[in-house]
Amino acid sequence: MSNTPEPDFTPQGPTYEGRVLPRPEDEVVDQGAGFDVTTMVSRRRVLTLVGLGVGAATLAACAATTDSPSSATSTATTDSSPTTDATDSTTTTTTTTAAGEIPEETNGPYPADGTNGVNVLEESGIVRSDIRSSLDGGTTADGVPLTFTFSVTDIAGGDVPFEGAAVYVWHCDAQGLYSMYSEGVEDETFLRGIQVVDAHGEATFQTIVPGCYTGRWTHIHFEVYPDVASATDVSNVIATSQVAFPEDMLNAVYELGAYSGSAQNLAQIGGLANDNVFSDGTELQMGTFSGDTSSGYVGTLAVGVDTATAPGVSAGAGGAGGAGGGQPPSGGGPGN
């Protein structure tokens, strides 16, 4: 017997839980992130009304997104002159705030956010913490594990945690390949995902340390949206930027065989001052990391978002290169 939810058929078209399916030709589980989130919320309200038994608690756990691991919040700091504030009168918690608004950067030529005709944000399952595998359970990206937390604050609201905002993250794999674009991985969706910012201002992802491809310093792309429902259309974005990595950490990682070619590509750039995105400074974009190549790394970045200023999204053209894009290889190792 199938566990796939069955729609109801009405004169208005197929519906599920009283809502018309946005994609009537597809199954209920393939209706997109916005529909998924609404379904999760409605289920949680039902559970609250009937009281959580063992079975109901299991359902709620399956519906919820992954919480930020305690290891990231207890060990990670930032280079952005962080301050801490008490957010609860009975339990002491801290919120890391940035020294200023996160700089606007290009989303590059490989965002898959709809700016160049490819949009992963509409796919079911894109709201997830572990982004190492493709959405359909296909290829899992290999590399040094990285748990990375964005500490997002609302500058216009008084530097408070930007609870409910959504962070979309994407980056290349250990060989410099971008899923959905690079030759051989066009049908993969690994290393892309959305997380909702929690009450402490945090959104955490389980991923790998990216490789270094020709022409760009190692980086992670990210976009911030006001809420998860709006994170299906890039026109709703309120901040677009990139995370930079420290050279000493990259030198250690790039000695590993999985990152063949990355050490050479990083050396050819000749330092952050020569990168076409980070050359104007990384004070607000350099992540802070702890760990090693054996056990993996934990990283964080304080991201200040000012909704009172207009976002300056710089969209790539969709081909190799592009403003701030560099040149991920079409196949093989970085530099091919």
Helices and strands as residue ranges (DSSP letters): E 8-10, E 13-16, E 19-20, G 28-30, H 33-50, H 54-63, H 70-75, E 106-108, E 145-154, E 160-161, E 166-170, E 192-196, E 202-208, E 219-225, G 228-230, G 234-236, E 239-244, H 247-253, G 257-259, H 262-269, G 272-274, G 278-280, E 288-292, E 296-305, E 314-315
